[in-house]
Amino acid sequence: MSLQRICTWCSVIIEKHEHRFYIDGNAVCDSCEAEYFGDDEEDG
């Protein structure tokens, strides 16, 4: 019985070694966190 978190946005299983980030109290995975914060990195 391992405690698994599921990403609220894409429903992927968040691995134990992954840093868990919360947006509005919802756990999201690393990729969704990067997507959420990475928008302004695209200068075009």
N, C-alpha and C positions, 0 to 999 in steps of 0.2 A: 504493500500500500504506500506508494510514493506520492508525495504531494506534487501534482502536476498542475501547472497553470496553462491555460489556453489563451492565446492572443484574442482579445476582444474584437479586433479588426479583421484578421484573416484566418482565425481559428486554428492556426498552427500551434503545436505543442511547444511551450517555452521550456527549453532545456534548463537543467539546474545550474549549469555553469554560466548561462546567459544572465546578464544584468537585467533585472526587471524594472521597467519604467511604467509609471502610471499616468494616464491622461484622463482627467475627470474621474479618478478612482478606478479606472479600468486598466487591467494589466495588458500591456502590448509587448510584442516581441522586438528584437533588435532591429529587424528590417523596417518594421512599421514606425519605430521610433526614429530611425534615420530618415525615413520618408517624411515624417511629420516635421522634423527640424531641418531637413536638407533642401527645402524648396528654394531658399534664397541663395543657395550655392551655385545655382545654374545661371550664370550671366550670359545673356544671349541676344 
